[in-house]
Amino acid sequence: MNAHPTHIQYPLRYRALKVEQPIGTFFAVVMTARVLLQLSYTKAVSAELDHATGAYRVDGTQRLQDPRRLKAIAAYINQVDATFPNSIILAANFRKDEPRVEGDLDTDLSEEGTEQIAAAEAARRWRIESTPVLDAAGTAIDETYELVIPSEEQLARVIDGQHRLFAFAEANSERLDDQLLCAVFIDLPAPMQATIFATINSNQKQVDKSLTYELFGYNVSDESEKQWSPDKLAVFLARRLATDDESSMRGRIAVAPLNDFSSAKMIDKAAMKISFATVVGGIVRLISSNPKSDTAALRASYFSKRSSLPEGRTNGPPFRELYRTGDDALIYAATRNFVNVANELFWRNAAPGSFIRKTVGVQALFDVFREIAGPMLKEGDLSADAFRKRLSPASWIDFANVRFQNASGSNRTVIRRIVRANLKLVPISELPMHDHQFVRT
């Protein structure tokens, strides 16, 4: 059990229980109110520490749904028999430092030379680490999990329980060390955060669902598809891929951490699962080079439409014009064809432990998809056969080779470069000599 003094020492490590539900995976963790106030925020509200007194004050209380509830809940917290058995729901790895919209910590590695940026971003992330539970014969039969929080940076967005949490800043200071149950989603896309919040609050009490979505920046009741932001469209298409009978990804896309938390001894037993964040990120990069700017522009006015957004630059997102003109059906068909062929050539028959089935491998293939989609669109052929013809020269690579045993952003770059060299997108001379063995000339 973690005990926290007024000055909290990082990194923090918490025992976690993995919970699997239809939407995907989240982790049940126990944290103190003091830690949560330091690390979490809502769209417009957060708690600020008074270093002189060690107390917290709530910044932006007037923007809470019902700021008067804070005092009432704080009075209850001060009672000797106070209890909060229901969980605070958090979305980890979202930062609030953008002036108009929140942004996740996903790094666009579709360009070369960003390994150092990727390493720095990875070091900031909340992550899950696992330890295998072995039987007497040394066989992995289960896993235990820990949530690791690297620093005091506010990277946890409160999806539900904001009044309950921020009321602790109004309560007696000794209550800051009370424990609270948290349900932590790692890398949960923002539109899905809005869906969870709206579902919980609209079903429990009479709250206008459109208002609950607007707390997360989504005006669903009046918003036509012509106003969908890049991330909202990407989530829609990812969810469709996860449910479409004609998609090889049916049932295989789920909420899960971007880092592959399963231990090596457990990977081979698990069916392939791709995180929503990975697929959403891959789709977003097909349609926008600056999704935060696009989102801010679309939220600036109720009359803003995708068609008013800037056109794509040369060698930019290949489906930018399709997005601007609302040809979502073609974007989806092309993406479904791509993942179906990727499954056929890379994922379905991959060797045990192959990193092409892990997050870095899937991201690398989406990077290649982004590169080849533009020429294919110009040729007027985004069919499965066209993807098969372009991608098959790289299908022979054994991504279970020890060369690829590194689940990091730099390994995503290695996989991408080797695939690109096999597809003749770059000359073999651009690869290190020890990687030439993975290229057929």
Sequence and secondary structure as in RCSB ss.txt:
>XXXX:A:sequence
MNAHPTHIQYPLRYRALKVEQPIGTFFAVVMTARVLLQLSYTKAVSAELDHATGAYRVDGTQRLQDPRRLKAIAA
YINQVDATFPNSIILAANFRKDEPRVEGDLDTDLSEEGTEQIAAAEAARRWRIESTPVLDAAGTAIDETYELVIP
SEEQLARVIDGQHRLFAFAEANSERLDDQLLCAVFIDLPAPMQATIFATINSNQKQVDKSLTYELFGYNVSDESE
KQWSPDKLAVFLARRLATDDESSMRGRIAVAPLNDFSSAKMIDKAAMKISFATVVGGIVRLISSNPKSDTAALRA
SYFSKRSSLPEGRTNGPPFRELYRTGDDALIYAATRNFVNVANELFWRNAAPGSFIRKTVGVQALFDVFREIAGP
MLKEGDLSADAFRKRLSPASWIDFANVRFQNASGSNRTVIRRIVRANLKLVPISELPMHDHQFVRT
>XXXX:A:secstr
     SS  SSEEEEEEEEEETTEEEEEEEEEHHHHHHHEE SS EEEEETTTTEEEEETGGGSS TTHHHHHHH
HHTSTT    S EEEEESEE  SSSS EE     SSSS HHHHHHHHHHS EEEEEEEE TTS EEEEEEEEEE 
SS   EEEEE HHHHHGGGTS GGGGG EEEEEEEES  HHHHHHHHHHHHHHHS   HHHHHHTTT  TTT  G
GG  HHHHHHHHHHHHHH TT TTTTTEEB  SS  S HHHHTTS   EEHHHHHHHHHHHH S HHHHHHHHHS
 TT  GGGS    TTS TTHHHHHHT HHHHHHHHHHHHHHHIIIIITT  TT GGGSHHHHHHHHHHHHHHHHH
HHHHT  SHHHHHHHHGGGTT  TTSGGG   SHHHHHHHHHHHHHHTTSS GGGS GGGGGG   
